[in-house]
Amino acid sequence: MSGRPVPSATRAVIGGSGSLAAGLPADVHPDSTVLETGLVFDTPWGESPPFTLFELGGQRALHVAMHGWRKGVSRGRASRQVFSVLHRAGVRRILSDAGVGSLNRLLDPGDLVVVDDFVDMTTDRDRYGVVAGDHLLIMRDPVCPTGRQALLDAARRHAPDRRLFTRGTYVVTEGPRFESPAETRHLQMLGDVVGQSFCPEVWLARDIDACYAGLYLIVNYGEGVVRDWEHEVLARHFHEDAALVGRIVLDALAALPADADCGCRDLRKPTLLT
Ligand SMILES: [Zn+2]
């Protein structure tokens, strides 16, 4: 089964904790048509996680749940499996989501943030492998401006009463645990939200010549930020907002222009190393 060829698709959704509790894509978007589910492919880094192939807005797209993470596979390896599949499918536009913690004290649980920058604080070198590996990856504008705008427009349509932040810096940590108060104070100097999924996805997307943007749902305060967070609040957002987050991401995916002049292609240059 896993020896099958990867079907062609131009778009992809890398689902995260923000949409995990919803049944993407079929249960959250009435116009999506699921073509195949449970698609597992061989990759140079082992068998991929299961993908769903679907059609939305006249485009074929792949969906993978929870960043492809699963027990027994390191996150770096899982990311390379996912991007190896997206690369072979010919995917050029990727949207993602995640539940994240706050670092900026202006943020509250339930807020939505479309970030435009990141700081990678991970140290696991296994996260640092590339898929294509033949280009210089420039991180001047790491997040696709067209993808960000599509997410912002869709969020305003579907959640007009939510606070929506149009920029921010995502600090990426290793997990699987949350941060200590002292770590949070340190990370507050670096960015606005903290989570574990943005890297390596953002630069693996550039590695395979695809655009990348994400929608982030605040599910807890960072330790020592504003006040102690509550598990019930985190669980409520995790469950009750999943369909909303999924709907925003899918609507944004459908709205993405086929040929946007976003500038991402100019930030990937042939490597000078041989
Ligand atoms: Zn782009």
Boltz pocket constraint, residues with backbone or C-beta under 6 A from the ligand:
constraints:
  - pocket:
      binder: B
      contacts: [[A, 144], [A, 145], [A, 146], [A, 147], [A, 210], [A, 211], [A, 212], [A, 262], [A, 263], [A, 264], [A, 265]]
      max_distance: 6.0
